Amino acid sequence: KKDIPAVNFIIHEIHCRRNIEICPYCSDSIPKSEMKNHIESEHVQVTCKCRMKMENSLLKDHEASSCPLRPVLCQFCDIQLAFNKLQEHELYCGARTEPCGRCGRNVLVRELKEHPRVCG
């Protein structure tokens, strides 16, 4: 899968056929001596804490970006909770009120950032 100078091609091809295998799962070129380890570490099926099954190599990305149980912070109180609980929590949390330091009115937490423009 790489460009090889024509003068070295035959020797290179012999070396590759003897020492390299193509992974049947990801099509990467893997040394034959490492193929078993590659399959066991990258392609073994694992179960995420959300009970979704996937290849081990995909778990980190899943946990970071698409797992419904990944930890996220509330935009209003910075408490950490699971992503699938965020919307319900923020509806409640943003509906709380806090007094404005300038005008003294009680302002919804979700409107605190915009309030200074209309304050006073």
C-alpha positions in Angstrom: 0.0 0.0 0.0 3.0 2.3 -0.5 4.9 3.6 -3.5 8.1 1.5 -3.9 10.9 2.3 -6.4 10.6 -0.2 -9.3 14.2 -1.5 -8.8 13.2 -2.5 -5.2 9.7 -3.8 -5.9 10.5 -7.6 -6.2 12.5 -7.7 -3.0 9.9 -5.5 -1.2 7.1 -7.8 -2.4 8.9 -10.9 -1.2 9.5 -9.3 2.2 5.9 -8.2 2.5 4.4 -11.6 1.6 6.6 -13.2 4.1 6.2 -10.8 7.0 3.0 -8.7 6.6 -0.7 -9.6 6.7 -3.7 -7.5 5.9 -6.1 -7.3 8.9 -9.4 -8.8 7.9 -11.3 -6.2 10.0 -9.6 -2.9 9.3 -7.4 -3.6 6.2 -4.3 -2.3 7.9 -0.9 -3.8 7.1 0.2 -5.6 10.3 3.4 -7.7 10.9 2.4 -11.3 11.0 4.0 -11.7 14.5 1.7 -8.9 15.8 -1.6 -9.9 14.1 -3.1 -11.9 17.0 -2.3 -9.0 19.4 -3.7 -6.4 17.0 -7.0 -8.3 16.7 -7.3 -8.9 20.4 -6.5 -5.3 21.3 -8.3 -3.4 18.5 -11.1 -5.6 17.3 -12.3 -7.5 20.3 -15.9 -6.7 21.2 -16.4 -4.7 24.4 -19.4 -3.4 26.2 -19.7 0.3 27.2 -21.2 1.3 30.5 -24.3 2.2 28.4 -24.5 -1.4 27.3 -23.7 -0.7 23.7 -21.3 -3.3 22.1 -18.5 -2.1 19.8 -14.9 -2.8 18.9 -12.3 -1.8 21.6 -10.7 0.6 19.2 -14.0 2.6 18.9 -14.7 2.8 22.7 -12.7 5.9 23.5 -14.4 8.0 20.8 -17.8 6.7 21.8 -17.2 7.5 25.4 -16.0 11.0 24.6 -18.6 12.0 22.0 -21.7 9.8 21.6 -22.2 7.8 24.8 -25.5 8.8 26.5 -23.8 8.3 29.9 -20.7 10.5 29.1 -20.1 13.1 31.8 -21.1 16.7 30.9 -21.4 20.0 32.8 -24.5 22.0 33.4 -24.2 25.4 31.7 -25.8 27.0 34.7 -24.4 25.4 37.8 -21.3 23.5 36.5 -22.4 20.3 38.2 -21.3 17.1 36.3 -24.0 14.7 35.2 -24.7 12.1 32.5 -25.5 13.5 29.1 -28.8 11.8 28.9 -29.9 13.7 32.1 -28.6 17.1 31.0 -31.7 18.5 29.2 -34.0 17.7 32.1 -31.6 19.1 34.6 -31.0 22.3 32.7 -34.7 23.0 32.2 -35.0 22.9 36.0 -31.7 24.6 36.8 -32.2 27.4 34.4 -35.6 28.2 35.8 -34.2 29.1 39.2 -33.9 32.8 39.9 -31.1 34.9 41.3 -31.3 38.6 42.3 -29.5 41.0 39.9 -26.7 42.9 41.6 -27.6 46.1 39.8 -31.4 46.3 39.7 -32.3 43.9 42.5 -34.9 42.1 40.3 -35.1 38.3 40.5 -33.8 37.0 37.1 -34.1 33.5 35.7 -30.6 31.9 35.7 -30.9 31.1 32.0 -31.4 34.8 31.3 -28.6 36.1 33.5 -26.2 36.5 30.5 -28.7 38.6 28.5 -30.0 40.6 31.5 -27.3 43.3 31.7 -28.5 44.6 28.3 -32.0 45.3 29.6 -31.1 45.9 33.2 -32.1 49.1 34.9 
